[in-house]
Amino acid sequence: MRFLSIYKTVETNIPPTPEHIARMGKLIDEMTKAGTLLATEGCLPSALGARVRRSGGKLTVTDGPFVETKELVGGFAILEAGSKEEAIALAKTFLDIAGDGECEIRQIYTASDAAPGCATDHNAQLTTSS
């Protein structure tokens, strides 16, 4: 099963120390070699970002920084785990290195999750048989 781990933290605008980067690099390397980490990226400061919102048919764009927000998305990881509990254990290991924050764990919907014969399953068959 694949899971999306969304890391949320308080934005400090303080770059990580070389030691922190080394510890995180070691964890990423270990998890990648173990096959539990499929992809990961961190986010640059919110001052470089924007929020696009649609409400009541109206689109608005708000440029960063997002100072009114207590926690922001700091990065993400795509995890391969046998269960939700295993994905949670991987997130706990990450937070031991990352520090304060939270990881929201969401199972990723894949074609194998679809009931046989549904449109998603049919589309998956088309892509694999072409």
GROMACS elastic network, one bead per residue, 0.5 to 0.9 nm:
[ bonds ]
;  ai    aj funct       b0    kb
    1    79     6  0.82183   500
    1    80     6  0.57512   500
    1    81     6  0.54811   500
    1    82     6  0.57850   500
    1    83     6  0.68149   500
    1    84     6  0.85203   500
    1   107     6  0.73299   500
    1   108     6  0.76882   500
    1   110     6  0.87687   500
    2    38     6  0.89212   500
    2    78     6  0.68053   500
    2    79     6  0.55350   500
    2    81     6  0.62326   500
    2    82     6  0.83677   500
    2    83     6  0.89312   500
    2    87     6  0.87042   500
    2   106     6  0.86478   500
    2   107     6  0.59623   500
    2   108     6  0.55113   500
    2   109     6  0.80722   500
    2   110     6  0.83415   500
    3    77     6  0.81613   500
    3    78     6  0.57525   500
    3    79     6  0.50414   500
    3    80     6  0.64156   500
    3    81     6  0.72796   500
    3    84     6  0.80366   500
    3    87     6  0.69435   500
    3   105     6  0.64582   500
    3   106     6  0.54272   500
    3   108     6  0.52229   500
    3   109     6  0.88066   500
    4    76     6  0.70408   500
    4    77     6  0.58910   500
    4    79     6  0.62974   500
    4   104     6  0.78473   500
    4   105     6  0.57339   500
    4   106     6  0.51549   500
    4   107     6  0.61917   500
    4   108     6  0.63666   500
    5    75     6  0.85147   500
    5    76     6  0.55125   500
    5    77     6  0.51226   500
    5    78     6  0.63505   500
    5    79     6  0.72328   500
    5    87     6  0.83239   500
    5    91     6  0.72607   500
    5   103     6  0.57395   500
    5   104     6  0.54910   500
    5   106     6  0.65289   500
    5   107     6  0.87866   500
    6    73     6  0.67342   500
    6    74     6  0.78207   500
    6    75     6  0.62542   500
    6    77     6  0.67306   500
    6    78     6  0.89421   500
    6   102     6  0.80234   500
    6   103     6  0.52319   500
    6   104     6  0.50384   500
    6   105     6  0.65889   500
    6   106     6  0.82524   500
    7    42     6  0.87965   500
    7    72     6  0.82478   500
    7    73     6  0.57082   500
    7    74     6  0.54866   500
    7    75     6  0.52498   500
    7    76     6  0.56603   500
    7    77     6  0.81018   500
    7    91     6  0.89352   500
    7    95     6  0.88836   500
    7   101     6  0.70019   500
    7   102     6  0.57410   500
    7   104     6  0.65726   500
    7   105     6  0.89589   500
    8    71     6  0.57326   500
    8    72     6  0.51757   500
    8    74     6  0.53714   500
    8    75     6  0.73230   500
    8    76     6  0.88620   500
    8   101     6  0.55360   500
    8   102     6  0.52307   500
    8   103     6  0.61571   500
    8   104     6  0.77638   500
    9    12     6  0.89385   500
    9    70     6  0.80098   500
    9    72     6  0.55544   500
    9    73     6  0.65495   500
    9    74     6  0.60843   500
    9    99     6  0.89955   500
    9   100     6  0.67530   500
    9   102     6  0.65142   500
    9   103     6  0.88377   500
   10    69     6  0.84809   500
   10    70     6  0.60791   500
   10    72     6  0.62299   500
   10    73     6  0.87371   500
   10    74     6  0.83542   500
   10   100     6  0.81769   500
   10   101     6  0.70368   500
   11    14     6  0.83039   500
   11    45     6  0.73943   500
   11    46     6  0.80387   500
   11    67     6  0.87922   500
   11    70     6  0.81674   500
   11    71     6  0.69602   500
   11    72     6  0.66891   500
   11    73     6  0.89187   500
   11    74     6  0.78572   500
   12    15     6  0.83014   500
   12    45     6  0.88074   500
   13    45     6  0.66878   500
   14    17     6  0.89501   500
   16    19     6  0.80694   500
   16    20     6  0.60242   500
   16    21     6  0.64365   500
   17    20     6  0.51497   500
   17    21     6  0.62926   500
   17    22     6  0.86482   500
   18    21     6  0.50520   500
   18    22     6  0.61430   500
   18    23     6  0.87001   500
   19    22     6  0.50708   500
   19    23     6  0.62367   500
   19    24     6  0.86120   500
   20    23     6  0.51535   500
   20    24     6  0.61234   500
   20    25     6  0.84431   500
   20    97     6  0.76791   500
   20    98     6  0.79836   500
   21    24     6  0.51537   500
   21    25     6  0.59639   500
   21    26     6  0.85850   500
   22    26     6  0.61635   500
   22    27     6  0.86853   500
   23    26     6  0.51688   500
   23    27     6  0.63410   500
   23    28     6  0.87076   500
   23    97     6  0.69045   500
   24    27     6  0.50928   500
   24    28     6  0.61283   500
   24    29     6  0.85423   500
   24    94     6  0.81972   500
   24    97     6  0.64397   500
   24    98     6  0.73204   500
   25    28     6  0.51082   500
   25    29     6  0.60806   500
   25    30     6  0.85879   500
   26    29     6  0.50934   500
   26    30     6  0.61314   500
   26    31     6  0.86059   500
   27    30     6  0.51212   500
   27    31     6  0.60745   500
   27    32     6  0.84234   500
   27    93     6  0.86564   500
   27    94     6  0.76492   500
   27    97     6  0.81105   500
   28    31     6  0.52428   500
   28    32     6  0.59714   500
   28    33     6  0.85350   500
   28    37     6  0.73022   500
   28    40     6  0.82954   500
   28    94     6  0.89498   500
   29    32     6  0.51747   500
   29    33     6  0.61534   500
   29    34     6  0.85734   500
   29    37     6  0.87774   500
   30    33     6  0.52490   500
   30    34     6  0.61578   500
   30    35     6  0.87145   500
   30    36     6  0.89613   500
   30    37     6  0.87161   500
   31    35     6  0.62309   500
   31    36     6  0.54028   500
   31    37     6  0.51895   500
   31    38     6  0.85328   500
   31    90     6  0.88081   500
   32    35     6  0.51226   500
   32    36     6  0.60937   500
   32    38     6  0.64992   500
   32    39     6  0.82761   500
   33    36     6  0.78204   500
   33    37     6  0.80715   500
   34    37     6  0.75916   500
   35    38     6  0.68778   500
   35    79     6  0.84685   500
   35    80     6  0.69133   500
   35    81     6  0.89120   500
   36    78     6  0.84485   500
   36    79     6  0.53945   500
   36    81     6  0.62301   500
   36    87     6  0.88064   500
   36    90     6  0.82207   500
   37    40     6  0.74482   500
   37    77     6  0.70516   500
   37    78     6  0.61420   500
   37    80     6  0.62391   500
   37    81     6  0.89205   500
   38    77     6  0.74130   500
   38    78     6  0.53423   500
   38    79     6  0.57224   500
   38    80     6  0.67722   500
   39    76     6  0.81774   500
   39    77     6  0.55145   500
   39    78     6  0.50733   500
   39    79     6  0.73911   500
   40    75     6  0.74005   500
   40    76     6  0.55752   500
   40    78     6  0.63280   500
   40    79     6  0.88061   500
   41    74     6  0.87923   500
   41    75     6  0.55317   500
   41    76     6  0.57194   500
   41    77     6  0.66952   500
   42    73     6  0.87067   500
   42    74     6  0.58073   500
   42    76     6  0.65132   500
   42    77     6  0.88284   500
   43    46     6  0.80798   500
   43    73     6  0.72967   500
   43    74     6  0.51683   500
   43    75     6  0.51414   500
   43    76     6  0.83724   500
   44    47     6  0.82828   500
   44    48     6  0.69994   500
   44    49     6  0.81019   500
   44    74     6  0.77308   500
   44    75     6  0.87837   500
   45    48     6  0.59287   500
   45    49     6  0.73460   500
   45    64     6  0.85059   500
   45    65     6  0.75570   500
   45    74     6  0.83464   500
   46    50     6  0.74761   500
   46    63     6  0.84952   500
   46    64     6  0.51783   500
   46    66     6  0.62199   500
   46    67     6  0.87630   500
   46    72     6  0.79750   500
   46    73     6  0.89484   500
   47    50     6  0.79906   500
   47    63     6  0.73234   500
   47    66     6  0.71844   500
   48    63     6  0.77880   500
   48    64     6  0.61018   500
   48    65     6  0.70853   500
   49    62     6  0.87446   500
   49    63     6  0.61802   500
   49    64     6  0.51872   500
   49    65     6  0.71059   500
   49    66     6  0.87535   500
   50    61     6  0.66603   500
   50    62     6  0.54638   500
   50    64     6  0.53091   500
   50    65     6  0.79844   500
   50    66     6  0.85927   500
   51    60     6  0.80229   500
   51    61     6  0.55783   500
   51    62     6  0.51061   500
   51    63     6  0.64168   500
   51    64     6  0.75818   500
   51    66     6  0.89320   500
   52    59     6  0.69921   500
   52    60     6  0.57729   500
   52    62     6  0.65796   500
   52    63     6  0.88182   500
   53    58     6  0.80625   500
   53    59     6  0.55889   500
   53    60     6  0.53141   500
   53    61     6  0.64658   500
   53    62     6  0.83407   500
   54    57     6  0.61665   500
   54    58     6  0.54273   500
   54    60     6  0.64860   500
   55    58     6  0.53565   500
   55    59     6  0.66271   500
   55    60     6  0.82945   500
   56    59     6  0.84629   500
   62    65     6  0.89341   500
   62    66     6  0.86278   500
   63    66     6  0.78214   500
   64    67     6  0.80201   500
   65    68     6  0.88338   500
   66    69     6  0.58189   500
   66    70     6  0.88842   500
   66    72     6  0.82293   500
   67    70     6  0.75815   500
   69    72     6  0.67367   500
   71    74     6  0.86271   500
   71   101     6  0.79539   500
   71   102     6  0.89994   500
   73    76     6  0.78567   500
   76   103     6  0.86095   500
   78   108     6  0.88531   500
   79    87     6  0.69547   500
   79    90     6  0.82054   500
   80    83     6  0.89300   500
   80    87     6  0.76344   500
   81    84     6  0.72635   500
   81    85     6  0.85158   500
   81    86     6  0.57347   500
   81    87     6  0.55747   500
   81    90     6  0.85515   500
   82    85     6  0.82255   500
   82    86     6  0.62948   500
   82    87     6  0.77780   500
   83    86     6  0.51840   500
   83    87     6  0.64311   500
   83    88     6  0.87132   500
   84    87     6  0.50233   500
   84    88     6  0.61837   500
   84    89     6  0.86655   500
   84   105     6  0.80936   500
   84   106     6  0.85874   500
   84   107     6  0.76721   500
   85    88     6  0.50257   500
   85    89     6  0.62741   500
   85    90     6  0.87569   500
   86    89     6  0.50095   500
   86    90     6  0.63281   500
   86    91     6  0.87118   500
   87    90     6  0.50673   500
   87    91     6  0.62769   500
   87    92     6  0.86995   500
   87   105     6  0.73093   500
   88    91     6  0.50053   500
   88    92     6  0.62123   500
   88    93     6  0.87030   500
   88   103     6  0.86427   500
   88   105     6  0.71489   500
   89    92     6  0.50565   500
   89    93     6  0.63436   500
   89    94     6  0.87351   500
   90    93     6  0.51147   500
   90    94     6  0.63094   500
   90    95     6  0.87532   500
   91    95     6  0.61761   500
   91    96     6  0.86387   500
   91   102     6  0.86425   500
   91   103     6  0.63917   500
   91   104     6  0.86998   500
   91   105     6  0.80182   500
   92    95     6  0.50968   500
   92    96     6  0.62496   500
   92    97     6  0.89730   500
   92   103     6  0.83901   500
   93    96     6  0.51755   500
   93    97     6  0.69451   500
   93    98     6  0.88626   500
   94    97     6  0.54271   500
   94    98     6  0.60015   500
   94    99     6  0.83360   500
   94   103     6  0.88999   500
   95    99     6  0.53305   500
   95   100     6  0.69882   500
   95   101     6  0.72922   500
   95   102     6  0.74880   500
   95   103     6  0.79082   500
   96    99     6  0.58425   500
   96   100     6  0.85288   500
   98   101     6  0.79097   500
  109   112     6  0.82044   500
  109   113     6  0.63404   500
  109   114     6  0.83320   500
  110   113     6  0.53931   500
  110   114     6  0.72754   500
  110   120     6  0.87961   500
  111   114     6  0.54191   500
  111   115     6  0.87501   500
  111   120     6  0.61214   500
  111   121     6  0.56415   500
  111   122     6  0.89090   500
  111   123     6  0.83469   500
  111   124     6  0.60276   500
  111   125     6  0.89893   500
  112   115     6  0.79479   500
  112   116     6  0.87908   500
  112   121     6  0.73074   500
  112   124     6  0.85518   500
  113   121     6  0.84604   500
  114   117     6  0.82524   500
  114   118     6  0.66911   500
  114   119     6  0.84812   500
  114   120     6  0.63451   500
  114   121     6  0.56856   500
  115   118     6  0.58133   500
  115   120     6  0.84114   500
  115   121     6  0.68879   500
  116   119     6  0.88766   500
  116   120     6  0.89032   500
  116   121     6  0.60655   500
  116   122     6  0.80566   500
  117   120     6  0.81488   500
  117   121     6  0.59626   500
  117   122     6  0.61737   500
  118   121     6  0.52875   500
  118   122     6  0.61775   500
  118   123     6  0.87103   500
  119   123     6  0.61036   500
  119   124     6  0.85953   500
  120   123     6  0.50903   500
  120   124     6  0.62186   500
  120   125     6  0.86743   500
  121   124     6  0.50951   500
  121   125     6  0.62957   500
  121   126     6  0.87613   500
  122   125     6  0.50802   500
  122   126     6  0.63116   500
  122   127     6  0.88509   500
  123   126     6  0.50329   500
  123   127     6  0.63636   500
  123   128     6  0.87427   500
  124   127     6  0.52627   500
  124   128     6  0.62715   500
  124   129     6  0.85872   500
  125   128     6  0.52405   500
  125   129     6  0.59534   500
  125   130     6  0.85023   500
  126   129     6  0.53127   500
  126   130     6  0.61149   500
  127   130     6  0.55335   500
